[in-house]
Every structure is written in structure tokens, then in C-alpha cells.
Amino acid sequence: MSEDSDSEANSGPDAPSPAADGPAPESPAAAGEPAPAPPSPEERLATLEAEKAECKDRMLRIAAEFDNYKKRARKDMAEHEQRARETVLRDFLEIADNLERAVASWSEGGEQDVKSVQNGVDLVLRLFKSKLERYSVTAIAAQGQPFDPRVHDAISQSPSAEASPGTVLRELQKGYRIGERLLRPAVVVVAVAPPVPKSETGRSGGSEAQTAQPPEGGVDIDLTGDEKPPRKGDKSS
């Protein structure tokens, strides 16, 4: 009975654990290892020089790549402009060919083929307008429109009783837009109000206004000077 009570007392919570009897682990500071020494000025200078050389090399590579990019961009732009110019000129060469055919038919047929030549020129003109529309070139309306200095170029004014003052009376040269931008203004003549003629009624009314009323028992006095005064020797009526 006493042996059992001794064994229970030894196995209680106050009993020391076997791990507590072992040695505790040592920390790096407690181990006595030396701390790394700071870099010397020479080492720091060498590191900065290496970083400087690396940055310089990188900047030189970027500058060379940008210069090559500009050269490629200029070359591509020049090639694009050349292709666009060739496309436009190729379309206009077709119009020139049709005009040459019209002139040749005029020379071969004589004056009896005037109507056919006119029809051919009309066809060429319609073809030319269709080519312009392909490149978003449209004509500017001018005849009878109010004068707009943004799209109209007035070279003179002309009095007109039919057209309202400030409107385009005649169009001397067509204007064109390319998209929303002005390609060429229209050359126009602007209408102004005609001068008012002097009427005879207005002149007579003014003369009557200048005639003074005669005093009672006196004679008429004309201020206009139209009637001549009586001369000496004339008999009075």
C-alpha cells in the first residue's frame, strides 16, 4: 500500500520532466560568432562604379534602339506616302486615258460627232467625280447660298435685284472639302442691294417744301430759284 502511494506521488504534476534535465540550445549570439564587417570605402566605390557602368550601357542601348526606331518610322512613312501617291495618280491616269480617247475621236470623226464627244466628256467628268468621292473629296455648295467666309472666297460684289444681299450670286470656281477639312475655297461673286434711283416725285416734293407761303396781300416768293425775276422794262400783267 505504501509503495503504490509513492509511485503516484512521483508521477504527479510536480514531478520533474526528463527533458528539463538536458542542456538548453545555444543562440547564435551566445555561440560567439563574429558579426559581418561593414564594406570598406574602396569596396563601396567599386560597387558604385559597376552600377554606373551598367546604367550607362543600358542607356546607350536604349538610345541606339530609339534611333533605329526613328529611322524605321521615317522609312515606313515615306513608303506609305509613296504608295498613296501612286494609288491616286493611277486613278487619274485612267481619267487622262479617257480624255485622250475623246480627243482622238473628235479628230477622226470631225464636226458631225460633236454630240458623241460631248457624251464622252460627260462620262469622263462623272468618272472623275466618282474618283474624288472615293477619297472623300466633296464639292461645296455655293450658288444661292449665304456667303460664308470659311468656305467661300469673294473676289467682287455685284448689285442684283433677284438675289438677296449677302448671298452668292455667281460661282466662278468650285470649292472642295476632303472629309471635314477645307481643301479649296469656292471663288464667288456676292450679291449686294441695287442702288435706289432718284424719283421725280421726290424732287418735286422737295421743291414744294422749299416754297414759302406768301404773306397776306403780298406776292409769292420762290426760294428754289426756278422762276426768273422780272427784268427792267417788262410790262406787268
QUIHU-V692767 format. One record per helix or strand. SS is the DSSP state (H for helix, E for strand). FROM is the first residue (numbers start at 0). TO is the last residue. If there is no record, write none. Layout:
# QUIHU-V692767
SS|FROM|TO ; SS|FROM|TO
This chain:
# QUIHU-V692767
H|1|9 ; H|17|20 ; H|27|30 ; H|40|108 ; H|110|133 ; E|136|138 ; E|145|145 ; E|151|158 ; E|166|172 ; E|175|177 ; E|180|183 ; E|185|191 ; H|199|209
